[in-house]
Amino acid sequence: MQQHARIQQEAEPNEGYIRKLIAEGEHQQLDFKFGINDSRKIARTLAAFANTDGGRLLIGVKDNGSIAGVRSEEEFYMIQAASEMFTKPIVPFEVKEWTVNQKRVLEIIVPAIKGILHTAPVEKDKYLIYIRVNDENYPVNSVWLKAYKWKNLKTGTFIKFTESEKFLLDYLEKEPSITQSKYCKLANINSKTAENIIAGFVAINMISIVFTKHGVVYKLSDVYTKLTPEQRLKEITIHVAK
């Protein structure tokens, strides 16, 4: 079993390091937990941080930002179990204990790990890849995973640019977003074809995936919307398979 460094004990400096973090509120790189009673659930946060931009988990802080404090050793072992037993591959972390108003807060620091995707359990024996979006953890879908793989190909990313691809871009220039199933119906294509087309555009940064609690939708990326029509065509043409 991998051994992590023990808890580093710190007294909060006068400028209020922990209180400054709390004032930011929860976001893509910061999460609050009153306490830990489920290592599997915490494993999803560790994996999501590692798969995205890294982040910090403050244990002993309520969702509203008030400091409740923790029993450091117990919480530490729950985090250690989350990392070593329920993330694959293991997500490393650093842990610091801060004393704030005579209450202890654990700061769990997770680095962003590029080139490796970490999984965590959604059920007992079912592991998924999670990413961090704003202040939530989401399991990725097949479009995200395909786009990730294509984006990291050493040979570069290449797509087709037929009427089906043009239809999608034209639609999204008029409407804010679309689901994969709606795209299938409107363009009269099957789900696999739609998945490949969307993933290709995501891989070349022309379309963005939007994860929400209600499902996944796709919209034009900020990169796309900032380009002129001529620049868009040029950028897409670079990636069209010869």
GIGI-V685114 format. One line per field, one symbol per residue. psi: psi as a letter, one per 40 degrees, with the letter a starting at -180 (. if undefined). burial: 1 if it has 9 or more other C-alpha atoms within 8 Angstrom, else 0. A space follows every 50 residues. Layout:
psi->???
burial->???
//
This chain:
psi->hhhiiihhhihhidefddddddddihadehiihdihehdddddddddddd ebeiahhhhehideeihdiihddddddddddddddehhihhiiihihihh feihhhhhhhihhiehhiiihdadehhihiihhbfihhhiaddddddddd dehdeihiiigadddddddddeedidiiidddddddefiidddddddddd dddefdiihhhieeahiiiiiddddeiiddddddddddehh.
burial->00000000000100000100010001111111111100111111111111 11111111111100101111010011011111110110011011111111 00111111111110001111100000111111101011010011111101 10000010100000111110010000111100110010101001111111 111111111010000111111001001000010001001100
//
